[in-house]
Amino acid sequence: MWRDKVVVVTGGSSGLGRAIGMRFAGLGARVVLVARDFERLEAAANEIRNICSDVKLEVLRCDVTCQSDVDFLFRRISDEFGSLDVLVNNAGRSMRGRVTDTTPEQFQMLFDLNVLGMIRCTSGALPLLLGSRGHIVNIGSLASKSAAKYVGAYPVTKFAVAAYSQQLRLELNDEGVHVLLVCPGPIKRDGDRLYQLDNTAKIPESAMKQGAGVKVKLIDPIVLADKIIKYCELRKPELVIPAKAKLLFAISQISPTLGDWIIKRST
């Protein structure tokens, strides 16, 4: 199904982005990994080539917070491939800190990366995706559905990812473009963070852990990448891992007081 399909993965230099790129490449897709740090991109590509022989893999430097970078990216995709089948909007980062201590400037910075970066890339890719009746994969978070303490502006941005994904589904499904929102818990890392966390002085040590101390098992990025590809094949609208979190989301909608109590008990 994926042989010679063109797949663009933002935030592709590490973690989940690298895993998604590797799994698509292993299925014969022509994969373009995108990130700001070209050296990390090259290292990720070489790692994938060492694991999977004869893969069709390229890297392109692109800062998704820069409109001219994004414009160049999709001109290059159009000129080189003439089509695009999958866009994975994976670029983003987390945050720490009390929301009351998070400045408007910090909200703006995170929103520009986590939300506007996704919107820039989707807008740039859409003419190609309409032609291929392709797939848009937006990487959200459990925080796309339920906020938590001590993560600053992060839930605000990830709720926006969920809302944008729903709007895209409503408008694009009839035009043949599949939109998948992925809401995972914390994902296992194989190295240090690529960035420093902000506003950590007034929060408990437990909130510094992955997932800000949420009591769920870390997700293997390869396992998650395989599920994402399967959900694309089935053209499903949403993937939540762990699935049991859906119950919390439903409870929180029916009873915010009970939902808040459960969140406080489980973090």
Secondary structure, 3 states (H helix, E strand, C coil): CCCCCEEEEECCCCHHHHHHHHHHHHCCCEEEEEECCHHHHHHHHHHHHHHCCCCEEEEEECCCCCHHHHHHHHHHHHHHHCCCCEEEECCCCCCCECHHHCCHHHHHHHHHHHHHHHHHHHHHHHHHHHHHCCEEEEECCHHHCCCCCCECCHHHHHHHHHHHHHHHHHHHHHHCCEEEEEEECCECCCCCCCCCCCCCCCCCHHHHCHHHHCCCCCECHHHHHHHHHHHHHHCCCEEEECCCHHHHHHHHHHCHHHHHHHHHHCC
